[in-house]
């Protein structure tokens, strides 16, 4: 194993997220597992979105791995995209690993069936090529989403908060 391969494997194994850039669309942070020499991701309805990245079997993607400790970029590598056949031996092995890392699945006991029916499991295999890390920030405007981060404060909230503090002082 070369030093570059070792760096890719260790950095990707230890990182909780990888940033994947397909042939189209913006980079996207994806959770993954490292299994049998490649990063595996799952996406689709009820999972992380893979649409818009243009990830097709036999295609290429760019994967940027961040440090788990500091969050800074460690390595950017080129991946060959593979999509194991749902239900096949390679797919089952990857799904067994992914299932163990999937947090808060609403249907944990039937997740494999749902993934086979509705989702895509992709294998991102390193080609051995790495890119030089850019010196500047790669910050981008967040993707459009119906999610909100702030709503007006309910009118009764200040009274409720004052009441809690007052009760704590008396006790």
C-alpha positions as CSV (number, residue, x, y, z in Angstrom):
1,X,0.0,0.0,0.0
2,X,1.4,3.4,-1.0
3,X,1.5,6.4,1.4
4,X,-1.2,8.1,-0.7
5,X,-3.5,5.1,-0.4
6,X,-2.9,4.8,3.3
7,X,-3.7,8.5,3.8
8,X,-6.9,8.2,1.8
9,X,-8.0,5.1,3.7
10,X,-7.2,6.3,7.2
11,X,-8.6,9.8,6.7
12,X,-11.8,8.5,5.2
13,X,-12.3,5.8,7.8
14,X,-11.9,8.3,10.7
15,X,-14.0,11.0,9.2
16,X,-17.8,11.0,9.9
17,X,-18.5,13.0,6.7
18,X,-17.1,13.2,3.3
19,X,-17.7,15.9,0.7
20,X,-18.7,14.4,-2.6
21,X,-18.6,16.4,-5.9
22,X,-20.1,14.6,-8.9
23,X,-20.0,15.6,-12.5
24,X,-22.9,17.9,-11.9
25,X,-24.2,20.0,-9.0
26,X,-22.6,21.3,-5.9
27,X,-20.5,19.3,-3.4
28,X,-22.5,17.6,-0.8
29,X,-21.6,16.3,2.7
30,X,-22.5,12.7,3.0
31,X,-22.1,10.2,5.9
32,X,-20.5,7.0,4.8
33,X,-18.7,3.8,5.9
34,X,-15.3,2.6,4.7
35,X,-15.7,-1.0,3.7
36,X,-13.4,-3.3,1.6
37,X,-11.2,-0.5,0.3
38,X,-13.9,2.0,-0.6
39,X,-16.3,4.6,0.9
40,X,-20.0,3.5,0.7
41,X,-22.9,5.9,0.8
42,X,-26.7,5.4,0.8
43,X,-29.1,7.9,-0.5
44,X,-32.7,8.3,-1.6
45,X,-36.1,8.8,0.0
46,X,-35.8,9.0,3.8
47,X,-32.0,9.1,3.5
48,X,-29.4,11.7,2.4
49,X,-30.0,13.2,-1.1
50,X,-27.8,12.0,-3.9
51,X,-29.9,13.6,-6.7
52,X,-28.2,16.4,-8.6
53,X,-24.7,15.0,-8.2
54,X,-24.8,13.0,-11.4
55,X,-23.2,10.0,-9.7
56,X,-23.5,7.1,-12.2
57,X,-21.8,3.7,-12.1
58,X,-18.5,3.9,-14.0
59,X,-18.3,7.6,-13.5
60,X,-16.0,9.7,-11.4
61,X,-16.4,11.8,-8.3
62,X,-14.2,14.0,-6.2
63,X,-14.1,13.2,-2.5
64,X,-12.8,15.7,0.1
65,X,-12.1,14.3,3.5
66,X,-12.1,16.5,6.6
67,X,-10.3,16.0,9.9
68,X,-12.6,14.6,12.6
69,X,-10.8,16.7,15.2
70,X,-10.5,20.1,13.6
71,X,-12.8,19.9,10.6
72,X,-10.2,21.1,8.1
73,X,-9.5,19.4,4.8
74,X,-7.1,16.5,4.9
75,X,-7.1,15.1,1.4
76,X,-9.1,15.3,-1.8
77,X,-9.2,12.1,-3.9
78,X,-10.7,10.9,-7.1
79,X,-13.2,8.1,-6.9
80,X,-14.7,5.7,-9.4
81,X,-18.4,5.3,-8.7
82,X,-19.9,1.8,-8.5
83,X,-23.4,0.7,-7.7
84,X,-23.6,-2.8,-6.5
85,X,-26.8,-4.7,-7.6
86,X,-29.5,-4.5,-4.8
87,X,-29.6,-7.8,-2.9
88,X,-26.3,-9.0,-4.3
89,X,-23.4,-10.2,-2.1
90,X,-21.4,-7.0,-2.4
91,X,-24.6,-4.9,-1.8
92,X,-25.5,-7.0,1.3
93,X,-22.0,-6.7,2.8
94,X,-22.0,-2.9,2.3
95,X,-25.5,-2.5,3.7
96,X,-24.6,-4.5,6.8
97,X,-21.9,-1.9,7.5
98,X,-24.1,1.1,6.6
99,X,-27.0,-0.2,8.7
100,X,-24.7,-0.2,11.8
101,X,-23.9,3.5,11.2
102,X,-27.4,4.7,10.4
103,X,-28.7,6.8,13.3
104,X,-32.4,7.1,14.2
105,X,-33.7,5.1,11.3
106,X,-37.6,5.1,11.5
107,X,-37.7,1.5,10.2
108,X,-34.5,-0.1,11.5
109,X,-35.9,-3.6,11.4
110,X,-36.9,-3.3,7.7
111,X,-34.2,-0.8,6.5
112,X,-32.5,-3.3,4.1
113,X,-35.8,-3.9,2.3
114,X,-36.5,-0.2,2.0
115,X,-33.0,0.5,0.8
116,X,-33.2,-2.3,-1.9
117,X,-36.6,-0.9,-3.0
118,X,-36.2,2.9,-2.9
119,X,-32.5,3.9,-2.4
120,X,-29.1,3.7,-4.0
121,X,-26.0,2.3,-2.4
122,X,-22.9,3.6,-4.0
123,X,-19.3,2.5,-3.8
124,X,-16.7,5.2,-4.1
125,X,-13.4,3.5,-4.9
126,X,-10.2,5.5,-4.8
127,X,-8.4,5.7,-8.1
128,X,-5.1,6.7,-6.4
129,X,-5.3,10.2,-7.7
130,X,-5.3,13.1,-5.3
131,X,-5.7,16.8,-5.8
132,X,-3.8,19.6,-4.3
133,X,-5.7,21.2,-1.5
134,X,-6.8,24.8,-2.3
135,X,-5.3,27.6,-0.2
136,X,-8.6,29.5,0.2
137,X,-12.0,28.7,1.5
138,X,-14.4,26.6,-0.5
139,X,-17.4,28.0,1.4
140,X,-20.6,28.1,-0.6
141,X,-24.2,29.3,-0.2
142,X,-26.3,26.6,1.4
143,X,-28.6,24.6,-0.9
144,X,-32.2,25.7,-1.0
145,X,-34.3,23.9,1.6
146,X,-37.8,24.1,3.1
147,X,-36.2,23.8,6.6
148,X,-36.1,27.0,8.7
149,X,-33.7,27.9,11.4
150,X,-35.6,30.8,13.1
151,X,-39.3,31.6,13.7
152,X,-40.8,34.4,15.7
153,X,-40.7,33.8,19.4
154,X,-44.1,32.8,20.9
155,X,-45.6,35.7,22.9
156,X,-45.9,33.7,26.1
157,X,-42.2,32.5,26.1
158,X,-40.7,35.5,28.0
159,X,-43.3,35.1,30.8
160,X,-42.7,31.4,31.0
161,X,-38.9,31.9,31.3
162,X,-39.3,34.6,34.0
163,X,-41.6,32.3,35.9
164,X,-39.0,29.5,35.9
165,X,-36.2,31.7,37.1
166,X,-38.5,33.0,39.9
167,X,-39.4,29.5,41.1
168,X,-35.8,28.4,41.1
169,X,-34.8,31.3,43.5
170,X,-37.5,30.4,46.0
171,X,-36.6,26.8,46.4
